[in-house]
Amino acid sequence: MRPVSFLVLLLAAATSAAADHDELDATLRAPYRGVPGSDARTFTIVLEHPFTQPLMQPLTVDWRFELAAADGRVVKTWRGAQLLSGPPVTIEVAWDGRLADPRAAAPAGHYRATLVADTVVQSWQIAVGAVAAPAMPPPLGMAPSPWQIVLGNLHSQTGHSDGGGPLTSCQGAQAPQSSPLGPAQAFAYADRHGLDVLVASEHNHLYDGGTGTNAGATPASVRDLYQAGLAAAADYNRAHPGFLGIYATEWGVIDKGGHLNIFNADGLPGWERNGAGELLADVATPKGDYGALYATMRQRGWIGQFNHPASSGQFVIDGKPLAYTEDGDAVMVLCEVVNTHAFSVSEDETESRRSNYENACNGLLEAGYHVALSSNQDNHCANWGMSYTNRTGVLLRVGDTLTQATFLDALRARRVFATMDKGAALLFTANGHIMGERITNSGPLQLLASYTSSAGQRPASVAIIEGVPGRNGSVTTLATQAGLTIVPSIGAHFYYARVTQADGNLLWSAPIWVQQTALAAD
């Protein structure tokens, strides 16, 4: 082959690979409290884009960072334009704790720090001055409970796709199947480091060994690798009761798509075909066709999780992002509200980069989806579940053994909370009904958030969020206290609780969906 032809092919392959991962990675670190003795602090923005890697073009990203008061008023704004042409770029924004009047400290209270970079939105709550801690009900465990909590990381990759990178050299996604560390090694690592559950969610389009379609791949080799992963999970679970390894697939691409996990697919769903036109998967699922995918999932009893969702350009059906379908609502059970940096090499749970997707998850809830919120790590390096302290908490019934069946049943029931602190838990009830339920109510509705920490942490703020499924509008903060009694308006509602700890870590409950009806006439 002539050198020029090789270069053309190399460029084409690199462009195809990058297009599959065309996503600006923009993270914001917003210290919850200022430096000791002051409300001054430094916010850290990190920007990265795959198109700026070798053979791609530089990219200029316009960004805006703002502080908003509790009533939503923007009180301080910073702007910039950053050229990305290689490694991640760190931008530090120093704030002296003052607003328009340079002589006066900002009024005490909670503020929201928000980064907007291209279409990426990151938002975190911060505290300024003396802010009273909320009154909370007695900690969990003070009274008998029908629930036991298991903690897991429901999003990671191994050497079966683009994960398992050595911690000494891992800087990004690995070449497909280049790592010898597969699901068995990942399950053993997570088990050894105290997780109850690890999901190895391999990219469905990398089973052919290429970032683009591998024309020489055979259907048998692709299907056999997927079945080997299922077998590895089953073998590990049999030998290690008390731990659950789940072999799953992460379906889709970022560019004009969106990633979602399918937790219980018995065969590989996919769209790629080899040079002979043979399907490199078990189940044909057209690329980018989310409506068809949801229908297939429902037909086969598969359930899923929206991974690191964006509010625009993802999960599009008929031109509408975050589009609702009845099939999708039947099969999508989780929305990833927090994700630790996917390429972290931390093994001591100190990774500082993470992303918040609450805005997009709220968009899915407002669209009509019945999804609980999850907190995961998307590990591509060999530190499965250990980059930070965040976990997804799942409620099993007391007496139930942790198995794939009991775990998936709990996901279907949306008995889930998301936490950035593995030592803290959050439950939420409505008239005694546990989070995740769908209830019909008439008359008063008592909402109650209950929090506990095994490490002595305390809640610094609590919010009960209200929305309307199918409205496609915006959620609102109903209350900033742990419990209240209301009489909702007639119609459909959802409610969930969010707690911010004194160290800045957050927890989110699953929603409760309420159909409010009129009181029966006497």
N, C-alpha and C positions, 0 to 999 in steps of 0.2 A: 504494500500500500504506500502511495506517495505521501511524504510528510504533510503536504497541505491538506490532503483528504483526512488524515488522522487528526489534524488540528480542528477541522470542521466538525468531525464527529465528537471530539472531546468537548468543544464548545457547546454543541447541541445537547450532549448528555448532561453537562453541568447546568445548562439553562433549564432543562427538564427537571432535574433534581431540585433546583432552587425554586422553580415554580410550584412544586409540590409542597414546599415549606415557606411560601411567600408570606411571612408574617413578621411585622415589626415587634420586637420584644422590648417593651418599655416598662420598667419597674420603678416604684417610688418607695423609698424608705422614709417614713414620717414618724420621728420619735414622739411617743405619746406625751412625754413630759420634757421640759426644757432641761438645760444643764443645772446642776445643783445651785440653789439660791437665785435662780433666774428663770424666766420663760423663754430666753433665747435658745435657739436650737438650729441645727443644720439639716436640711432636707437633702436626700441623695436621690438623684435620678440616674438611671442607667439605661442607655439606648443601644440596641444591637439589631442588625438585620442580615438575613442570609444572603441577600443580593450583594452585600459588600464583601463577601468572601471571594477567594481567587476566581478569576475569570468573569466576575460580575461587575456591575457599574456602581460607582459611588452614589449615595443617596443623601439628599438634604431633608431633614425632618424638622418641621416647625412644631414647637412645643409651647404650651401655656401651663403655668402652675399658679393655682389660686387658693386662697383661704376664704372660707365662707363661715359666717356666724351661724348659730343654731337655727335662726329663722330663714336661712338660705341666702342672705345678702352676701355678695362677694365683697370682702373688705380689704383684700390685698392681692395683687397680681404681679407675676413675673412672666416674661416671654423670652424666647430665644429661637435660633435656627442652628441646628447642628449637622455638620457634614459627617456622614458615616462612610468610612472607606476601608474598614478592616476590623480590628478587635472592638469589643464593647467600649463605649465612651461613658465616662462618669461625669456628671454635672452636679456640683454642690451649690445649693441655694441657702445662703445664710439669712436668718431672720433674727432680729434683735428683740422680738417680743412686743414690738410697738406697731401701731397702725398709722393713721393719718397724722396724728400729733406726735412728733418725735420726742416730746417731753413726757408723754404719758404711756404707761403700760397698757396693753390691750385689756379690755374688760374680761373679768374671769368668766369662764364657761367652757363649753365644748365647741370646737370648731371642726370643720371638715377641710382636709387638705386634698386637693384634686389635681392630678396631672392629666392633661389632654395632649397626646402626641399622635399626630395623624388621626387614625380612627380608634386608637387605644385610649381608654379612660381608666385611670387608677385612682381610688379614693379611700382615704383612711381618716378616722376620727383622731383628734388630738385634744389635750386638756391644757387650759391656760389658767393660771391662778388657782385659788382655793375653790375646788368643786366638791360639793357634798356627795358622799357615796350613797347609792340608793339603798333603801331598806329591802332586804331579801327575806323570803321565807326560810324556815329551818333547812339546813343542808340535806341533800339526798342521803338516805341511809339512816336518818333519825327515826323513821317509821318503816315497817315492813314494806317491801316493794316487790311487785311481781316480775321485775325486770333485772337482767344482768347485762352488763355493758362489755362488748368486745371492741377493740380498737384496731383499725387497719389502715393500710395505704392501698387505695383501690385504683392506682394508675402508675404503672412502671413498665419498663422495657428490659429485655434481656438479649443475649446473643442470638435469639431466634429472629430478631429484627435488627434494630439499630441501637440496642442498649448493651449493658455489661461492660462499659469502657473501664480500663484500668484506672484506678484513682490517681496514679502517679502521672498520667498523661491525658486523661479524659478532658476534652474542652468542648465537646459538642456531640451531635449524633454520630454514631459509629457507622462505618461501612456495613451494609447489611450482612449479617451472619459472620462478621469478622471476629467477634469475641467468642472464646470457648465457654464463657460463663452463661449457661442457659437457665431455664426455669428452676431446675432442681437446685442449682447453686444459689439462686435468688431466694427460694423458699427457705433454704437452710440458713442463709444470712439473716433474713428477717426474723425467723424463729429464734435464732441465737441472740438477737438484739432485742427481744421482748415484744415484738408485734404479735397480735393474735391472728391477723389476716394479712396476706399480701396477694394482690392481683397483678399477674404478669400479663399486660395488655399489649400484645405485639401488633405492630402496624400490618394491616391486612394486605397491603400492596408490596411488601418487601419479602414475601416468602419465596419469590423467584430468585432472590440473591442480588437484585439490582435496584437502584433508585428509580430508573426508568424500566420499561418493560423488557425483560430478558427473553429475546426471541428463541433462545436455545433451551429454555427451561421446560421441564416436562410436568404434566399434571400430577403424575405419581409422586415426584419428589416434593412438590408443594404440599400436596395433601398428606403425605407421610410425615412431613415435618410438623404440621399442625396436630396430627393425631399423636405424635410423639410428645408434644407439649401437654396434651390432655392426659396422656398416660403418666407423664412425670408428676403432674399434680396429684393424680389418684394414688400413685405409689408413695409419694411423700406423706400424704395425709394418712394413709393406712399405717405407716411406720411412726407417725408423730401425732397421736391424738392430742387434742387441745390446741393445735395450730391448724389453720386452714389456708392452703394454697389454692388459688383459682387461676386457671389458664384461660385467658380471654383474648379478644382481639380489639384493636383500636381501628375503627373503620373510617375511611375518608382521607382527604387531604385538606390542607389549610386554604390553599389558593382556590377561591370560588367554591368553598366547601365548608369544612368544619369537621373536627374530630369527635367521635363518640365511641365509648366502650360498649361492647356487647359481652355480657358476663357469662353467658351460658350457651354459646353457639356450639353445637355438636359437630359442625362442619364449617370450613372456612368460607365466608362470603367474600366475593371479589368480582372484579371486572376485567382484569388483564388477560390477554390471550397471547400465546406464543406465536412463532413464525408460521406454524401450521394451522393457526386459528383455534387451537384448543384452549378451553377455559382453564386458567391457572388458579382454580378455586374449586370448592365443592358446590357452592350455591351462587348462581349468577345474580349480581346486584349492580345495576348500572351506576357508573361513577357519577357522583353529584346528585343523584335522584333520591332525595330524602323521603319523598312521599312513597316511592316504591320500596325503599328500604324498610320504612316503618311497617308497611303492609306485610312484607316478608317476615319481619320479626314477629309480628302479631300472629301470623299464620303458624309459625314454628315455636311460639312460646318463649322467645328470647326477650331479655330485658336489658336496658342500657342506661348509660350516663352521658350527659352532655359534658364534654371535656373542654376546659378553658374557653368558654364561649365568648364571642364578641357580639356587641349589640348591632353591628351592621355587617352585611356581607357573608353571614354564615347561616347554615341550616335554612337555605332559601328554597321556597316552593312557590311557583308562579310569581316570581319576582319579589316575594316578601320575605325578609329575614326573620329568623325565629318563628317561622310559620307554624301554626297549629293545624294538626289533623287528628281525627279521632283515633286512628291507628297509632300515631305518635304518642298521644296521651296514654294509650293503653300499655305502651312498652317502655317509655322513658321514665325512669323512677328517680334519677338523681341529676343534680346540676352541680358542677364543681365550682364552689364559691371562692376557694383559695387554692393556689398551686405554688409550691416552692420552686425555685429556679431549677429547670429541668436538667441542667448540666453541672449542678453543684457536685463537689467532691468532698464535702464535709461528712465526717462520720461521727461528729460529736454534737450534732443537732444545733449548730450555730450559724447556718446559712442565713444571710441577711436579705437576700433577694427573694421576693415573692410577689405574686400577682393576685389581685382582688377582682372577682367577676360578679360581685353582687348586683351590679346594674343589669348585666345581661340575664342573670338568673331571675331577677325581678321581671324583666321583659318576658321571659318564658312563662312565669307564673301569671302575669297579666294577660298573656295570650291564651291562657286556659290550661296549661300543662300542670299536672299534679306531680311535682318533683320536690324531693327533699334536697337539702344542701349538703355537700360533701367537701372534704378538705384533704388534698392529696399532694404527691410530690413529683410525679411524672419523671421518675429517675431514669436517666440514660447512662449514668455511671454506676459502678458496682457498689452502691451505698444504699440499697433498697430500704426506704423508710427511715433513714437516719440523717438526712440532710437538715431536718428541722424537727421541732417537737409537734408539728401539726399531724392530726389523725382524723379519720372518719370514725365516729362512734355509732355503733349499731346495737339496738336493744333486742336481745333474745329473751324469751320467757325463762324465768327461773326453773331449773330442772331440765331444760333443753340442752342437748349436746351440740357443740359447735360443729356443724357439718355444712356442706354446700347447700343441702336442702333447707336447713333451718335458717341459714344466713340469707339465702335468696328470698325465702318467705318474708323475712324481716325487711329486706329491701322493697319487696312488693308492697308491704304495708307502710312503707316510708317511715319506719321507726328508726330514725337516723338523726344525729346531730353532727355538725362540723365544728372542730375545735383546732385552734392554733397551739393549744397547750394540752399535751396528752394526760396531764394530771388533773384536768378539770372536766366537768360534765355539766350538761344543761338539758333539763327536761321542760316541757311546756304542755299545759293542759287547758282544756276548755270544758267547763262543767264536769271535770273529772275525766274527760276523754283524752287519751294520750295523743301527742303530736303524730301527724301522719294520717289521722282518721278523717273521714268525711261524715259530717253529722248534720242532722236536721234539728233545728232549734226554734222554739217560740218563747218569747219573754226574755228574761235576763240571761246574760252569758257571762260567766266568770272566767277570766283569763288569768293564768298563773304561770310564771317562770320560776323554776327552782334550780339552783346552782350549787355546786360543791367543788372543792379543790383539795386534793390530797397533799399539796405542797404549801398550804397556808396562804395561797393567793386570795385576794378579795376583789369583788366587782367594783369598778369605778363608775360605770354607767350601765343602764339597761334601757332598751327600747323595745316596745311592742309595735310591730309593723303591720299595717292593714292594706289590703288590696282587693281588687275585684277580678275574678277569673273571667277572661273573655272580653274585658273592657279595652285591652291594649292601651292602657293609660299608664299612670305613674303611681307607685305606692306612696303611702304617707305614714308618718310616725303617729300612732294613735296615743301612745303614752310613754313616759320616761320613768315608769315605776314597774315593779315586778308583778304586781297584781292589780286588777281592777274589774269592776262589773259594769257591763254596758247592755243596752238593748239595741242590737244592730238594726239597720233599716231592712225592710223586706227585700229579699233577694240573696244573691250569692256573694260570699266574702271569703278571704283567706287571711290568716293571722300567723305571724311567727315572732319569736323573740331573738334579740341580739344582745349579747353581754360583752362589754369591754372590761378586761381586767385592769388592775392598777399598773401592771407591767406593759400594757398596750396590746396584749394578745386578745383575740376575739373568739367568741363562740356564737354559733347560730343554731337554733332549733329547726326541726322540720316544721312546715306550716300545718295548721289545722284548717280544713275547709268547712265552712258553715253555710248551710242553706237556711236562711231565716224565713220563717213563715208567720202568718198572723196568729194571734191567740184565738182559740176557738171561742165562739160566742157562748155565753151561759144559757 
